[in-house]
Amino acid sequence: MDVRPSGCEGSARKILVIDADETVGQMIAECFAADEFVVDTCTSTDLIYDVNFTDYALVLLDLGIDTADTSYGIMERIKQTYPDGRVSIIAYSVCMSPENIIRALNVGADDYLIKPFSLRELKARVRSVLRRR
């Protein structure tokens, strides 16, 4: 499986990064390691349907990983499967159009970032979203 598991039990400190760029996942994992988060990465949407999202407190999803419909479909699946909000989503994309941002938020994203983003801003947004859980 392309998802690189961490081996950490419990979802409160686990993040799943879904991004075709392996470097992005590694960069995020290193950034959050100092805060004792465990980050798993997935670089292919083909394997995402085998993931148990309840293992994660948060999913970071690049809307550009595949087609827009695939990315939005992943968000819809997570929110329909876990309507209690136990799995939060922060979507990100290079696309700055209000339509994309609004669609992502309407489909189920808890927050949205424009790429490139700073890791400090990402950490702040992750903390904010997780506080609301």
VMD Tcl script that builds the backbone (N, CA, C; Angstrom):
set m [mol new atoms 399]
animate dup $m
set s [atomselect $m all]
$s set {name element resname resid chain x y z} {
  {N N MET 1 A 0.839 -1.180 0.000}
  {CA C MET 1 A 0.000 0.000 0.000}
  {C C MET 1 A 0.883 1.241 0.000}
  {N N ASP 2 A 0.452 2.253 -0.665}
  {CA C ASP 2 A 1.211 3.479 -0.796}
  {C C ASP 2 A 1.124 4.355 0.446}
  {N N VAL 3 A 0.143 4.118 1.313}
  {CA C VAL 3 A 0.047 4.903 2.532}
  {C C VAL 3 A 1.151 4.435 3.460}
  {N N ARG 4 A 1.950 5.356 3.904}
  {CA C ARG 4 A 3.054 5.006 4.783}
  {C C ARG 4 A 2.578 5.103 6.217}
  {N N PRO 5 A 2.304 3.960 6.867}
  {CA C PRO 5 A 1.769 4.002 8.221}
  {C C PRO 5 A 2.833 4.353 9.246}
  {N N SER 6 A 2.390 4.960 10.305}
  {CA C SER 6 A 3.295 5.410 11.346}
  {C C SER 6 A 3.503 4.377 12.438}
  {N N GLY 7 A 2.532 3.520 12.660}
  {CA C GLY 7 A 2.607 2.562 13.747}
  {C C GLY 7 A 2.135 3.136 15.070}
  {N N CYS 8 A 1.670 4.359 15.101}
  {CA C CYS 8 A 1.195 5.008 16.318}
  {C C CYS 8 A -0.263 4.656 16.554}
  {N N GLU 9 A -0.596 4.319 17.784}
  {CA C GLU 9 A -1.983 4.020 18.127}
  {C C GLU 9 A -2.714 5.308 18.481}
  {N N GLY 10 A -4.012 5.331 18.251}
  {CA C GLY 10 A -4.824 6.478 18.617}
  {C C GLY 10 A -4.823 7.535 17.537}
  {N N SER 11 A -5.980 8.154 17.357}
  {CA C SER 11 A -6.115 9.090 16.246}
  {C C SER 11 A -5.893 10.543 16.628}
  {N N ALA 12 A -5.865 10.881 17.900}
  {CA C ALA 12 A -5.835 12.280 18.313}
  {C C ALA 12 A -4.618 13.035 17.793}
  {N N ARG 13 A -3.523 12.355 17.539}
  {CA C ARG 13 A -2.295 13.011 17.095}
  {C C ARG 13 A -1.844 12.490 15.742}
  {N N LYS 14 A -2.775 11.971 14.944}
  {CA C LYS 14 A -2.401 11.417 13.643}
  {C C LYS 14 A -2.999 12.245 12.511}
  {N N ILE 15 A -2.170 12.470 11.509}
  {CA C ILE 15 A -2.557 13.239 10.335}
  {C C ILE 15 A -2.249 12.403 9.101}
  {N N LEU 16 A -3.153 12.445 8.137}
  {CA C LEU 16 A -2.918 11.811 6.841}
  {C C LEU 16 A -2.783 12.902 5.796}
  {N N VAL 17 A -1.666 12.889 5.071}
  {CA C VAL 17 A -1.438 13.838 3.978}
  {C C VAL 17 A -1.675 13.097 2.671}
  {N N ILE 18 A -2.597 13.607 1.859}
  {CA C ILE 18 A -2.872 13.037 0.543}
  {C C ILE 18 A -2.387 14.051 -0.486}
  {N N ASP 19 A -1.228 13.750 -1.068}
  {CA C ASP 19 A -0.590 14.673 -2.001}
  {C C ASP 19 A 0.288 13.859 -2.941}
  {N N ALA 20 A 0.204 14.126 -4.226}
  {CA C ALA 20 A 1.001 13.387 -5.205}
  {C C ALA 20 A 2.494 13.637 -5.045}
  {N N ASP 21 A 2.855 14.760 -4.450}
  {CA C ASP 21 A 4.259 15.114 -4.265}
  {C C ASP 21 A 4.760 14.546 -2.934}
  {N N GLU 22 A 5.566 13.512 -3.020}
  {CA C GLU 22 A 6.091 12.846 -1.829}
  {C C GLU 22 A 6.867 13.810 -0.936}
  {N N THR 23 A 7.533 14.777 -1.534}
  {CA C THR 23 A 8.318 15.752 -0.777}
  {C C THR 23 A 7.435 16.573 0.152}
  {N N VAL 24 A 6.251 16.914 -0.300}
  {CA C VAL 24 A 5.327 17.689 0.535}
  {C C VAL 24 A 4.968 16.888 1.786}
  {N N GLY 25 A 4.627 15.619 1.614}
  {CA C GLY 25 A 4.293 14.773 2.755}
  {C C GLY 25 A 5.432 14.664 3.743}
  {N N GLN 26 A 6.637 14.491 3.234}
  {CA C GLN 26 A 7.808 14.392 4.111}
  {C C GLN 26 A 8.053 15.696 4.863}
  {N N MET 27 A 7.897 16.800 4.162}
  {CA C MET 27 A 8.094 18.108 4.775}
  {C C MET 27 A 7.079 18.337 5.902}
  {N N ILE 28 A 5.827 17.983 5.657}
  {CA C ILE 28 A 4.785 18.145 6.670}
  {C C ILE 28 A 5.048 17.204 7.850}
  {N N ALA 29 A 5.438 15.972 7.569}
  {CA C ALA 29 A 5.727 15.007 8.636}
  {C C ALA 29 A 6.841 15.525 9.540}
  {N N GLU 30 A 7.887 16.051 8.958}
  {CA C GLU 30 A 9.002 16.583 9.743}
  {C C GLU 30 A 8.566 17.796 10.567}
  {N N CYS 31 A 7.736 18.624 9.974}
  {CA C CYS 31 A 7.256 19.820 10.655}
  {C C CYS 31 A 6.450 19.451 11.910}
  {N N PHE 32 A 5.605 18.450 11.800}
  {CA C PHE 32 A 4.724 18.089 12.911}
  {C C PHE 32 A 5.360 17.116 13.899}
  {N N ALA 33 A 6.473 16.510 13.541}
  {CA C ALA 33 A 7.147 15.573 14.451}
  {C C ALA 33 A 7.570 16.276 15.742}
  {N N ALA 34 A 7.986 17.512 15.639}
  {CA C ALA 34 A 8.406 18.266 16.824}
  {C C ALA 34 A 7.250 18.471 17.802}
  {N N ASP 35 A 6.034 18.450 17.299}
  {CA C ASP 35 A 4.843 18.613 18.140}
  {C C ASP 35 A 4.217 17.267 18.496}
  {N N GLU 36 A 4.966 16.207 18.278}
  {CA C GLU 36 A 4.547 14.841 18.604}
  {C C GLU 36 A 3.309 14.383 17.843}
  {N N PHE 37 A 3.134 14.898 16.643}
  {CA C PHE 37 A 2.122 14.371 15.739}
  {C C PHE 37 A 2.768 13.266 14.921}
  {N N VAL 38 A 1.973 12.352 14.478}
  {CA C VAL 38 A 2.435 11.311 13.567}
  {C C VAL 38 A 1.736 11.557 12.241}
  {N N VAL 39 A 2.515 11.591 11.174}
  {CA C VAL 39 A 1.973 11.905 9.857}
  {C C VAL 39 A 2.208 10.727 8.923}
  {N N ASP 40 A 1.120 10.231 8.333}
  {CA C ASP 40 A 1.198 9.232 7.282}
  {C C ASP 40 A 0.976 9.951 5.958}
  {N N THR 41 A 1.536 9.403 4.885}
  {CA C THR 41 A 1.382 10.036 3.578}
  {C C THR 41 A 0.789 9.067 2.570}
  {N N CYS 42 A 0.084 9.626 1.630}
  {CA C CYS 42 A -0.481 8.850 0.534}
  {C C CYS 42 A -0.280 9.663 -0.735}
  {N N THR 43 A 0.330 9.050 -1.744}
  {CA C THR 43 A 0.630 9.769 -2.977}
  {C C THR 43 A -0.235 9.326 -4.150}
  {N N SER 44 A -1.231 8.494 -3.877}
  {CA C SER 44 A -2.082 8.005 -4.962}
  {C C SER 44 A -3.526 7.897 -4.498}
  {N N THR 45 A -4.432 8.410 -5.302}
  {CA C THR 45 A -5.844 8.296 -4.950}
  {C C THR 45 A -6.364 6.876 -5.178}
  {N N ASP 46 A -5.634 6.069 -5.936}
  {CA C ASP 46 A -6.065 4.695 -6.178}
  {C C ASP 46 A -6.158 3.890 -4.886}
  {N N LEU 47 A -5.291 4.202 -3.934}
  {CA C LEU 47 A -5.230 3.425 -2.699}
  {C C LEU 47 A -5.999 4.057 -1.549}
  {N N ILE 48 A -6.482 5.245 -1.734}
  {CA C ILE 48 A -7.113 5.964 -0.641}
  {C C ILE 48 A -8.409 5.305 -0.177}
  {N N TYR 49 A -9.040 4.530 -1.047}
  {CA C TYR 49 A -10.307 3.911 -0.685}
  {C C TYR 49 A -10.129 2.754 0.287}
  {N N ASP 50 A -8.896 2.309 0.509}
  {CA C ASP 50 A -8.610 1.256 1.483}
  {C C ASP 50 A -8.248 1.819 2.853}
  {N N VAL 51 A -8.161 3.121 2.964}
  {CA C VAL 51 A -7.729 3.751 4.214}
  {C C VAL 51 A -8.890 3.809 5.198}
  {N N ASN 52 A -8.601 3.475 6.453}
  {CA C ASN 52 A -9.565 3.639 7.539}
  {C C ASN 52 A -9.350 5.038 8.111}
  {N N PHE 53 A -10.185 5.952 7.731}
  {CA C PHE 53 A -9.995 7.348 8.115}
  {C C PHE 53 A -10.176 7.581 9.608}
  {N N THR 54 A -10.815 6.663 10.326}
  {CA C THR 54 A -10.961 6.848 11.764}
  {C C THR 54 A -9.625 6.747 12.484}
  {N N ASP 55 A -8.589 6.283 11.793}
  {CA C ASP 55 A -7.248 6.258 12.381}
  {C C ASP 55 A -6.652 7.664 12.480}
  {N N TYR 56 A -7.324 8.652 11.892}
  {CA C TYR 56 A -6.762 9.993 11.789}
  {C C TYR 56 A -7.678 11.046 12.387}
  {N N ALA 57 A -7.065 12.033 13.005}
  {CA C ALA 57 A -7.799 13.194 13.494}
  {C C ALA 57 A -8.022 14.191 12.368}
  {N N LEU 58 A -7.079 14.171 11.396}
  {CA C LEU 58 A -7.084 15.201 10.367}
  {C C LEU 58 A -6.533 14.643 9.060}
  {N N VAL 59 A -7.145 15.064 7.976}
  {CA C VAL 59 A -6.652 14.744 6.641}
  {C C VAL 59 A -6.291 16.060 5.969}
  {N N LEU 60 A -5.066 16.127 5.440}
  {CA C LEU 60 A -4.627 17.256 4.621}
  {C C LEU 60 A -4.687 16.785 3.184}
  {N N LEU 61 A -5.506 17.425 2.370}
  {CA C LEU 61 A -5.795 16.943 1.022}
  {C C LEU 61 A -5.467 17.983 -0.030}
  {N N ASP 62 A -4.540 17.631 -0.921}
  {CA C ASP 62 A -4.234 18.481 -2.068}
  {C C ASP 62 A -5.313 18.241 -3.116}
  {N N LEU 63 A -6.070 19.259 -3.428}
  {CA C LEU 63 A -7.153 19.117 -4.406}
  {C C LEU 63 A -6.623 18.856 -5.807}
  {N N GLY 64 A -5.327 19.028 -6.006}
  {CA C GLY 64 A -4.730 18.785 -7.302}
  {C C GLY 64 A -4.120 17.403 -7.442}
  {N N ILE 65 A -4.367 16.499 -6.510}
  {CA C ILE 65 A -3.751 15.181 -6.559}
  {C C ILE 65 A -4.244 14.369 -7.757}
  {N N ASP 66 A -5.424 14.605 -8.182}
  {CA C ASP 66 A -6.026 13.887 -9.308}
  {C C ASP 66 A -6.999 14.877 -9.942}
  {N N THR 67 A -8.061 14.410 -10.487}
  {CA C THR 67 A -9.061 15.341 -11.002}
  {C C THR 67 A -9.770 16.002 -9.830}
  {N N ALA 68 A -10.344 17.144 -10.080}
  {CA C ALA 68 A -11.082 17.844 -9.028}
  {C C ALA 68 A -12.202 16.966 -8.485}
  {N N ASP 69 A -12.887 16.250 -9.366}
  {CA C ASP 69 A -13.988 15.402 -8.912}
  {C C ASP 69 A -13.500 14.317 -7.961}
  {N N THR 70 A -12.312 13.770 -8.200}
  {CA C THR 70 A -11.759 12.759 -7.300}
  {C C THR 70 A -11.482 13.364 -5.937}
  {N N SER 71 A -10.852 14.508 -5.898}
  {CA C SER 71 A -10.517 15.159 -4.633}
  {C C SER 71 A -11.765 15.516 -3.841}
  {N N TYR 72 A -12.733 16.118 -4.510}
  {CA C TYR 72 A -13.974 16.471 -3.819}
  {C C TYR 72 A -14.721 15.207 -3.397}
  {N N GLY 73 A -14.629 14.158 -4.203}
  {CA C GLY 73 A -15.257 12.880 -3.856}
  {C C GLY 73 A -14.659 12.276 -2.600}
  {N N ILE 74 A -13.355 12.404 -2.423}
  {CA C ILE 74 A -12.704 11.921 -1.202}
  {C C ILE 74 A -13.247 12.672 0.005}
  {N N MET 75 A -13.358 13.988 -0.114}
  {CA C MET 75 A -13.904 14.781 0.994}
  {C C MET 75 A -15.333 14.379 1.305}
  {N N GLU 76 A -16.150 14.227 0.268}
  {CA C GLU 76 A -17.541 13.817 0.474}
  {C C GLU 76 A -17.620 12.468 1.166}
  {N N ARG 77 A -16.785 11.536 0.743}
  {CA C ARG 77 A -16.788 10.198 1.347}
  {C C ARG 77 A -16.433 10.260 2.831}
  {N N ILE 78 A -15.439 11.027 3.168}
  {CA C ILE 78 A -15.044 11.156 4.574}
  {C C ILE 78 A -16.179 11.762 5.390}
  {N N LYS 79 A -16.761 12.825 4.913}
  {CA C LYS 79 A -17.811 13.517 5.672}
  {C C LYS 79 A -19.100 12.706 5.747}
  {N N GLN 80 A -19.416 11.924 4.708}
  {CA C GLN 80 A -20.608 11.074 4.759}
  {C C GLN 80 A -20.390 9.873 5.675}
  {N N THR 81 A -19.179 9.332 5.672}
  {CA C THR 81 A -18.877 8.170 6.505}
  {C C THR 81 A -18.759 8.556 7.967}
  {N N TYR 82 A -18.255 9.745 8.241}
  {CA C TYR 82 A -18.041 10.203 9.611}
  {C C TYR 82 A -18.727 11.559 9.829}
  {N N PRO 83 A -20.065 11.574 9.815}
  {CA C PRO 83 A -20.785 12.850 9.929}
  {C C PRO 83 A -20.641 13.506 11.301}
  {N N ASP 84 A -20.110 12.767 12.275}
  {CA C ASP 84 A -19.937 13.334 13.611}
  {C C ASP 84 A -18.742 14.279 13.692}
  {N N GLY 85 A -17.999 14.415 12.610}
  {CA C GLY 85 A -16.879 15.356 12.569}
  {C C GLY 85 A -15.604 14.842 13.204}
  {N N ARG 86 A -15.515 13.535 13.454}
  {CA C ARG 86 A -14.305 13.010 14.109}
  {C C ARG 86 A -13.085 13.057 13.202}
  {N N VAL 87 A -13.298 13.189 11.896}
  {CA C VAL 87 A -12.181 13.326 10.956}
  {C C VAL 87 A -12.302 14.702 10.299}
  {N N SER 88 A -11.363 15.568 10.611}
  {CA C SER 88 A -11.365 16.909 10.033}
  {C C SER 88 A -10.551 16.913 8.745}
  {N N ILE 89 A -10.839 17.896 7.886}
  {CA C ILE 89 A -10.157 17.996 6.599}
  {C C ILE 89 A -9.699 19.431 6.379}
  {N N ILE 90 A -8.433 19.566 6.009}
  {CA C ILE 90 A -7.938 20.841 5.497}
  {C C ILE 90 A -7.537 20.584 4.052}
  {N N ALA 91 A -8.224 21.254 3.140}
  {CA C ALA 91 A -7.927 21.135 1.715}
  {C C ALA 91 A -6.942 22.233 1.335}
  {N N TYR 92 A -6.122 21.935 0.331}
  {CA C TYR 92 A -5.225 22.960 -0.185}
  {C C TYR 92 A -5.041 22.766 -1.674}
  {N N SER 93 A -4.688 23.878 -2.336}
  {CA C SER 93 A -4.571 23.857 -3.788}
  {C C SER 93 A -3.811 25.089 -4.262}
  {N N VAL 94 A -3.270 24.997 -5.463}
  {CA C VAL 94 A -2.654 26.162 -6.081}
  {C C VAL 94 A -3.713 27.087 -6.656}
  {N N CYS 95 A -4.916 26.595 -6.794}
  {CA C CYS 95 A -6.011 27.373 -7.383}
  {C C CYS 95 A -6.583 28.341 -6.346}
  {N N MET 96 A -6.623 29.596 -6.712}
  {CA C MET 96 A -7.083 30.618 -5.781}
  {C C MET 96 A -8.501 31.084 -6.061}
  {N N SER 97 A -9.211 30.416 -6.933}
  {CA C SER 97 A -10.526 30.922 -7.297}
  {C C SER 97 A -11.519 30.763 -6.141}
  {N N PRO 98 A -12.335 31.768 -5.939}
  {CA C PRO 98 A -13.351 31.666 -4.883}
  {C C PRO 98 A -14.272 30.458 -5.083}
  {N N GLU 99 A -14.537 30.098 -6.329}
  {CA C GLU 99 A -15.412 28.965 -6.594}
  {C C GLU 99 A -14.838 27.671 -6.020}
  {N N ASN 100 A -13.526 27.451 -6.188}
  {CA C ASN 100 A -12.894 26.243 -5.645}
  {C C ASN 100 A -12.907 26.235 -4.127}
  {N N ILE 101 A -12.629 27.381 -3.541}
  {CA C ILE 101 A -12.618 27.483 -2.085}
  {C C ILE 101 A -14.020 27.220 -1.539}
  {N N ILE 102 A -15.010 27.845 -2.131}
  {CA C ILE 102 A -16.397 27.668 -1.690}
  {C C ILE 102 A -16.835 26.226 -1.871}
  {N N ARG 103 A -16.504 25.621 -3.006}
  {CA C ARG 103 A -16.883 24.225 -3.236}
  {C C ARG 103 A -16.244 23.307 -2.192}
  {N N ALA 104 A -14.970 23.500 -1.920}
  {CA C ALA 104 A -14.285 22.663 -0.924}
  {C C ALA 104 A -14.932 22.809 0.450}
  {N N LEU 105 A -15.227 24.023 0.846}
  {CA C LEU 105 A -15.861 24.242 2.147}
  {C C LEU 105 A -17.266 23.661 2.184}
  {N N ASN 106 A -18.002 23.787 1.092}
  {CA C ASN 106 A -19.353 23.227 1.035}
  {C C ASN 106 A -19.360 21.703 1.038}
  {N N VAL 107 A -18.357 21.093 0.429}
  {CA C VAL 107 A -18.286 19.634 0.354}
  {C C VAL 107 A -17.879 19.030 1.703}
  {N N GLY 108 A -17.126 19.792 2.502}
  {CA C GLY 108 A -16.768 19.246 3.801}
  {C C GLY 108 A -15.438 19.664 4.375}
  {N N ALA 109 A -14.673 20.455 3.656}
  {CA C ALA 109 A -13.395 20.911 4.208}
  {C C ALA 109 A -13.656 21.814 5.413}
  {N N ASP 110 A -12.854 21.631 6.433}
  {CA C ASP 110 A -12.957 22.471 7.621}
  {C C ASP 110 A -12.145 23.750 7.465}
  {N N ASP 111 A -11.221 23.730 6.525}
  {CA C ASP 111 A -10.395 24.905 6.243}
  {C C ASP 111 A -9.781 24.713 4.858}
  {N N TYR 112 A -9.174 25.775 4.340}
  {CA C TYR 112 A -8.616 25.758 2.994}
  {C C TYR 112 A -7.357 26.604 2.980}
  {N N LEU 113 A -6.319 26.087 2.353}
  {CA C LEU 113 A -5.060 26.817 2.199}
  {C C LEU 113 A -4.707 26.945 0.724}
  {N N ILE 114 A -4.062 28.031 0.388}
  {CA C ILE 114 A -3.570 28.243 -0.964}
  {C C ILE 114 A -2.087 27.869 -0.980}
  {N N LYS 115 A -1.693 27.037 -1.979}
  {CA C LYS 115 A -0.280 26.683 -2.145}
  {C C LYS 115 A 0.413 27.779 -2.952}
  {N N PRO 116 A 1.628 28.063 -2.639}
  {CA C PRO 116 A 2.419 27.521 -1.537}
  {C C PRO 116 A 2.005 28.180 -0.225}
  {N N PHE 117 A 2.083 27.424 0.844}
  {CA C PHE 117 A 1.736 27.954 2.159}
  {C C PHE 117 A 2.932 27.768 3.089}
  {N N SER 118 A 2.963 28.557 4.137}
  {CA C SER 118 A 4.044 28.419 5.107}
  {C C SER 118 A 3.687 27.308 6.084}
  {N N LEU 119 A 4.696 26.613 6.562}
  {CA C LEU 119 A 4.460 25.553 7.544}
  {C C LEU 119 A 3.955 26.133 8.863}
  {N N ARG 120 A 4.350 27.345 9.182}
  {CA C ARG 120 A 3.833 27.992 10.401}
  {C C ARG 120 A 2.339 28.225 10.285}
  {N N GLU 121 A 1.887 28.680 9.114}
  {CA C GLU 121 A 0.455 28.887 8.923}
  {C C GLU 121 A -0.275 27.545 8.961}
  {N N LEU 122 A 0.284 26.523 8.327}
  {CA C LEU 122 A -0.337 25.200 8.348}
  {C C LEU 122 A -0.491 24.704 9.788}
  {N N LYS 123 A 0.556 24.831 10.588}
  {CA C LYS 123 A 0.483 24.398 11.989}
  {C C LYS 123 A -0.617 25.148 12.741}
  {N N ALA 124 A -0.710 26.441 12.526}
  {CA C ALA 124 A -1.741 27.238 13.199}
  {C C ALA 124 A -3.135 26.784 12.789}
  {N N ARG 125 A -3.315 26.522 11.518}
  {CA C ARG 125 A -4.628 26.083 11.041}
  {C C ARG 125 A -4.967 24.681 11.549}
  {N N VAL 126 A -3.982 23.805 11.595}
  {CA C VAL 126 A -4.207 22.455 12.135}
  {C C VAL 126 A -4.624 22.545 13.590}
  {N N ARG 127 A -3.903 23.330 14.374}
  {CA C ARG 127 A -4.271 23.499 15.790}
  {C C ARG 127 A -5.684 24.059 15.925}
  {N N SER 128 A -6.021 25.024 15.096}
  {CA C SER 128 A -7.351 25.633 15.155}
  {C C SER 128 A -8.443 24.615 14.823}
  {N N VAL 129 A -8.256 23.861 13.765}
  {CA C VAL 129 A -9.262 22.862 13.373}
  {C C VAL 129 A -9.399 21.782 14.441}
  {N N LEU 130 A -8.286 21.324 14.976}
  {CA C LEU 130 A -8.344 20.261 15.995}
  {C C LEU 130 A -8.950 20.744 17.310}
  {N N ARG 131 A -8.799 22.014 17.627}
  {CA C ARG 131 A -9.458 22.557 18.829}
  {C C ARG 131 A -10.959 22.477 18.705}
  {N N ARG 132 A -11.479 22.627 17.488}
  {CA C ARG 132 A -12.930 22.621 17.260}
  {C C ARG 132 A -13.532 21.224 17.316}
  {N N ARG 133 A -12.692 20.179 17.246}
  {CA C ARG 133 A -13.210 18.805 17.270}
  {C C ARG 133 A -13.915 18.562 18.526}
}
mol reanalyze $m
mol bondsrecalc $m
mol representation Tube
mol addrep $m
